[in-house]
């Protein structure tokens, strides 16, 4: 009974993974998931914000720098995803 339930659950969860509905980008001769591009844009954005904070002198005043920059990267990535890939 457990195998049947696991099989049906797997089929149900993978039903939405079709090439028509999957958010993917054609680049370099292959399809990449859109979240990968959004994560890359978020990381680059956080690096640019860090450079800006260093020039403004705000970087030294941040209490938890790593957490702040990870959250900034996440915010930029989610915003990019919502702006470009939301249907």
N, C-alpha and C positions, 0 to 999 in steps of 0.2 A: 504494500500500500504506500509506503514511503517513497519508493522509486517512481510510482505513477504520479504522486503529488509533486515530487521534485521535477519530473519531466514536464508536467503541465505548467508549473510555475515558471520554469525556464522558457518554455514556448511563449507564455504570456508576456514575460518581461522583455523578450527579444522581438516581439511583434512590431514594435515601433522603429526598429533599426532597418529601414529600407533606404535605398540610395536616393529615392525621391525626397524623403523627409529629413534625411540626415544633413545637418549643417556642415558642409564640407567646401573646401576651396581647391580649385585645380591650380597647382603650382609645381613647377619643375618636373612635369610629366607624370604627376601622381596626385591623388586626392588626399588632402590633409584636413583633419577636423578643425572647425573654426575656433574651438577653444584654445588650440595650440597657437594660432595667430594672435588671439586676444591676450594670452599669457605673455607672449613675446612683446607685444605692444605695452602691456602693463609694466613689465620689467624695465623696458627702455624708458618709459615715462617716469618711473620711480627714480631711475638713475639721473634723468634730467632734472627732476625736482630736487634731488640731493645736491647736484651741482649748484642749482639756484640757491638752496638753503645755505650752502657753504659760502657762496659769494655774499649773501645778505647777512651772514653771521648768526643765522638761526640754528645751525646744526649743533652748535655747542650747548644750546639751551634745551634741546630735546631730552626728556628723561629716559626713554627707552627707544633708542634710535632704530634698532632692528625691527621692533614691532611696528613703529611708525612707518618705516619704508615698506615693510611687507603689506601693511594695510593700504598704503597708497598704491602699491602695485595692484592689489586686489580691486580697489575702487576703480582704477583706470581700466583694468581688464573687464570688469563687469559693465562699466559704462560703454566701452567699445562694443561689447557683445550686444548690449541692448540697442545701441544706435544702428549697428550695421547688420545684425543677424536676427533680430526679433521679427516675427511674422504676425 
